[in-house]
């Protein structure tokens, strides 16, 4: 499967913002062994805090805000990242599956996936919107609204025999064509109902989805990539919804109606006479 590789000219300045946006109450990224994933509010440059809850990581989206899924390759080799939003492949528009196209990142490369890919030069920006106005719902696929996924694949390395043949080829007086990759061309773009979350009092209707926003310039190129396995080496899943829904579900803990920062030594607070209520 041929895949899309981010252009070197692509702006990758968002990585400089990470240290300023870390929150003590929640991790700022999904720390995978191969790829780290952050969700960035592009309108204010902040990294959205992630809240662990019942085995999932959650972020609270702001309606109308543009966002990006920032990927950082933490390995010494190339990785293919098949990215889905609301159950839809962000490059091809197909209902997401492991064998589809994605973004290839070089060793230690960081790249922000900021929209639905419309061509090698253009995207339609990701933006948080009402669930019925999400791209998935508007294309009759509302059942998986509210989830961002990254399936990560390692690259197949050449065998000893293949490496020896390559060395021999370099010593020849002529160039031989390299074997064709098993990867093919980028796939062409190809239920009804509502999504629900659950809190202690019953189902909470999903409020946010990801819309098909304004067109933006975003250049990428094509590259060949042969996967080491047909199964992902790593899968990262991040769920999202409105702040109010996450509070109602208990995902975001509250203290007197506001988020509470836990203290490592709560009994060591200053002992002064408190004001009357």
Residue pairs with C-beta under 8 A, 6 or more apart in sequence:
1 99
1 100
1 101
1 183
1 184
1 187
1 225
1 227
2 101
2 181
2 183
2 184
2 185
2 186
2 222
2 223
2 224
2 225
3 80
3 101
3 102
3 103
3 104
3 183
3 186
3 222
3 223
3 225
4 91
4 101
4 102
4 103
4 104
4 117
4 120
4 186
4 220
4 221
4 222
4 223
5 103
5 104
5 105
5 220
5 221
5 222
5 223
6 103
6 104
6 105
6 109
6 111
6 220
7 219
7 220
7 221
9 219
10 111
10 218
10 219
10 220
12 109
12 110
12 111
12 112
14 40
14 45
14 68
14 70
14 110
14 112
15 70
15 72
15 110
17 40
17 45
17 46
17 47
18 28
18 29
18 38
18 47
21 28
21 45
21 46
21 47
22 28
22 47
23 49
24 261
24 262
25 49
25 51
25 259
25 260
25 261
25 262
26 49
26 50
26 51
26 52
27 49
27 50
27 52
27 57
28 38
28 47
28 48
28 49
28 50
29 36
29 37
29 38
29 47
29 50
30 36
30 37
30 38
30 50
30 57
30 236
30 238
32 74
32 150
32 152
32 234
32 236
33 74
33 234
34 73
34 74
34 75
34 79
34 152
34 154
34 233
34 234
35 71
35 72
35 73
35 74
35 79
35 81
35 105
35 150
35 152
35 234
35 236
36 71
36 72
36 74
37 69
37 70
37 71
37 72
37 148
37 150
37 236
37 238
38 47
38 48
38 69
38 70
38 72
39 47
39 48
39 50
39 59
39 67
39 68
39 69
39 70
39 148
39 238
39 240
40 46
40 47
40 48
40 67
40 68
40 70
40 112
41 47
41 48
41 62
41 65
41 66
41 67
42 65
42 66
42 67
42 68
42 114
42 125
43 65
43 66
44 65
48 59
48 60
48 61
48 67
49 59
49 60
50 57
50 58
50 59
50 238
51 57
51 58
51 59
51 60
51 246
51 251
51 252
52 58
53 249
53 250
53 251
56 237
56 238
56 239
57 237
57 238
57 239
58 238
58 239
58 240
58 241
58 246
58 251
58 252
59 238
59 239
59 240
60 240
60 241
60 242
60 243
60 246
60 252
61 67
61 128
61 208
61 240
61 241
61 242
62 128
62 243
63 128
63 129
63 130
63 208
63 242
64 127
64 128
64 129
65 127
65 128
66 114
66 125
66 126
66 127
66 213
67 114
67 126
67 127
67 128
68 112
68 113
68 114
68 126
69 83
69 85
69 90
69 112
69 113
69 114
69 126
69 148
69 150
70 110
70 111
70 112
70 113
71 81
71 83
71 103
71 105
71 110
71 111
71 112
71 113
71 150
72 105
72 108
72 109
72 110
73 79
73 105
73 106
73 107
73 108
73 109
73 110
74 108
75 107
75 108
75 154
76 107
76 108
77 107
77 154
77 155
77 157
78 104
78 105
78 106
78 107
78 155
78 225
79 104
79 105
79 152
79 153
79 154
79 155
80 102
80 103
80 104
80 152
80 153
80 155
80 225
80 227
81 102
81 103
81 104
81 105
81 150
81 151
81 152
81 153
82 89
82 96
82 98
82 100
82 101
82 102
82 150
82 151
82 152
82 153
82 232
83 89
83 90
83 91
83 102
83 103
83 113
83 148
83 149
83 150
84 90
84 96
84 147
84 148
84 149
84 150
84 151
85 116
85 126
85 135
85 136
85 147
85 148
85 149
85 210
86 134
86 135
86 136
86 141
86 144
86 145
86 146
86 147
86 209
86 210
87 95
87 96
87 136
87 141
87 143
87 144
87 145
87 147
88 94
88 95
88 96
88 135
88 136
88 139
88 141
89 95
89 96
89 97
89 100
89 101
89 102
90 113
90 115
90 116
90 117
91 100
91 101
91 102
91 103
91 117
91 186
92 100
92 101
92 117
92 186
92 187
92 188
92 189
92 190
93 116
93 139
93 189
93 190
94 100
94 187
94 189
94 190
95 141
95 190
96 149
98 151
98 230
98 231
98 232
99 230
100 187
101 186
101 187
102 151
102 153
103 111
103 113
103 220
104 223
104 225
105 111
113 126
114 123
114 125
114 126
114 216
114 218
115 123
115 124
115 125
115 126
115 213
115 216
115 218
116 123
116 124
116 126
116 135
116 212
117 123
117 218
117 220
118 124
118 215
120 219
120 220
120 221
120 222
121 217
121 218
121 219
122 215
122 216
122 217
122 218
123 215
123 216
123 218
124 212
124 213
124 214
124 215
124 216
125 213
125 214
125 215
125 216
126 210
126 211
126 213
127 210
127 211
127 213
128 208
128 209
128 210
128 211
128 240
129 208
129 209
129 210
129 211
130 207
130 208
130 209
131 137
131 142
131 145
131 146
131 194
131 195
131 205
131 206
131 207
131 208
131 209
132 142
132 209
133 209
133 211
134 142
134 145
134 208
134 209
134 210
134 211
135 209
135 210
135 211
135 212
136 142
136 144
136 145
136 209
136 210
137 145
137 209
138 212
140 191
140 192
141 191
142 191
142 192
142 193
142 194
142 195
142 209
143 191
143 193
143 195
144 195
145 195
145 206
145 208
145 209
145 210
146 195
146 197
146 206
146 208
146 209
146 239
146 240
146 241
147 237
147 238
147 239
147 240
148 237
148 238
148 239
148 240
149 235
149 236
149 237
149 238
150 234
150 235
150 236
151 232
151 234
151 235
152 232
152 233
152 234
152 235
152 236
153 225
153 227
153 228
153 229
153 232
153 233
154 227
154 228
154 229
154 233
155 225
155 226
155 227
155 228
156 226
156 227
156 228
157 228
158 166
169 175
169 176
181 224
181 225
181 226
182 226
183 224
183 225
183 226
186 222
194 205
194 206
195 205
195 206
196 203
196 204
196 205
196 206
197 203
197 204
197 205
197 206
197 241
197 245
197 249
198 204
198 249
199 248
199 249
199 250
200 250
204 245
204 248
204 249
206 241
206 245
207 241
207 242
207 244
207 245
208 240
208 241
208 242
208 245
241 249
243 252
246 252
247 254
252 259
253 259
253 260
254 260
263 269
